[in-house]
């Protein structure tokens, strides 16, 4: 099973694909960021996100997707633009027919680190260890997206056990 994790953003949207093998081992498939140019109109930025995300889905054919929910900070303008990017992501995933789960940031931290208050460095180190990587994935948005994919696979497995 392959999960596509998304860390939404307008300037830099992180994506990460993780495969769970039958024995429960996690394996890195791909990761990266979709970047848009700050001077572009918002509609053009959102279209780029949609188009590139559709290309990633077509290339890797994930079985499901996990998207990080918004964490509202003080900057309302940033929250609105991230919400717009999130909407485009949900549209692309839905259009591709993928089952989608939305994950709160502290739930992702709990699934990956065992502690909902883990900091960024702890998260990145656990992603590195869980995927058996020599180095921490960069940039941060991509590492965060891999964490979302890992959390998505864990929560999917737990939901499957509850239904059995």
N, C-alpha and C positions, 0 to 999 in steps of 0.2 A: 504494500500500500504506500502510495506517495501522497504527502500533504504539501500543499503550497501555502507557506506562511507569508503574510503581508503586514508590514509596518507602514501604515499610510502616511503620506506627506505630499506636499505639492512640489516643493523644490527637489526633494530627494525621497523617493518611495523605495523602501527596502523589500526585497523578495527573497525567499529561501525555500528550496525544495529538499525534503528529507524523506527517505524511504525507510519503512520499518520492515525488516526481514521477518520471516516466519518464527525465528527464534527470539524475536524481540529486540534484536540489535538494530541500532539506528545507523543509517548510511547517508552521507552527503550526496545529493544529486547535483545541485547548482545553487548559486546565490549571486546577488548583485543589487544594483540600484537602478532605478529609472530616474534620470535627472531631467529637469525642465529649466528653461532659461527665465530668470526673474523678470526680464523686460517684456516677455511675451504676454499677450492677452490671456486671461484665465481660461477662456474656452479653448485656446490652442494648447495650453499646458495640459488641460484635462484630456483633450483628444490624444495627445502624445502618450499620456499614461495609459489610456484605454487601448490604444493600438499596440504599444509595446507589451502590455500585459497579455493581450490576446495572442501575440506572437510567442510569448513564453509558455502559455498554456498549450498552444498547438505543438510546440517543440517537445515538451516534456510530458504531456498528457497526464497530469496529476489525477488522483482518484477523489480528492476532496481539497478543501481550502479552509484556512483559519485566518481571520482578520482581527487585528488588535482593535479594541474599542477605544474611543477617544478618552483621553484624560484631560479634563478642562483645567488649564492653568489660568494665569491672570490675563494673558494676551488673547482677547476675544477675536481679533482680526486673524491671528494664526489659527485659532480653533475653527473659524468659519472656513478658511481655505483648506484645512486638513479634512473637515467634514465633507467638502465638495469632492476632494480626491477620494475619500472613503466611499462616497456614493458611486463614483465612476468605477471603483474597484468592485463593489458589490454588483453593479450592472454587468461588468465583464465576466465575473465568475458565474453569475446567474445565467447569462447568455450562453456560456460554455456548458451549462448543465451540471455544474459542480455542486455537491452538497457543501454548504457554508456554515461554519461555526464562528461566532464572535466571542472573543476572549478579553476579559478585563486584564489590564496590565499586572495587577497583583496576583491574579490567577496564573498568568504565564510565569511569573517569578516563582510562585509556589510549585508549579509543575516541573520547572527546570532546576530550581535550587533547593526546594523544600522549605522556602521562607519567602513569604509575600512581601517582605521589605528589603529584599536583596538589592544591592546597588549594581550599577552597570558593569563594573569590573567583575563582580561575582557571577553575574549572568553570562558574560562573555567567556569566562573561564569554564563554566559548566557546559556551555555550548561546545567549546573546544574539546573538552573531555568526553562528553556524550557522543560526539561525532568522530572521535579518535583523530583529531587534526593536530598537526605539528604546531600551527600558529592560530591565533585568534582571527576569525574572519573579519575583514575590514571592507567597507567602512561600518560604523556603528549601526546604521540603519539596516544593513544586510544581516549583521549578527543578531539584531533584534528580531528580524523576520524569521531567521532560523529558529530562534527561541519560540516564536509563535507556532511554527510548524511542529516543533517537538512537543509543545504543550497540546497542540491539536491532536497529534497522534496518541498521546497519553490519554487525553480525555475521551477520544473516540473508543479506545480500547476499554476504558472503564465503563463507558455507557454500554458497550457491547456485552460486557460481562454481567451488567445489571439486568439486561434484557434476556439473557440466557437462562 
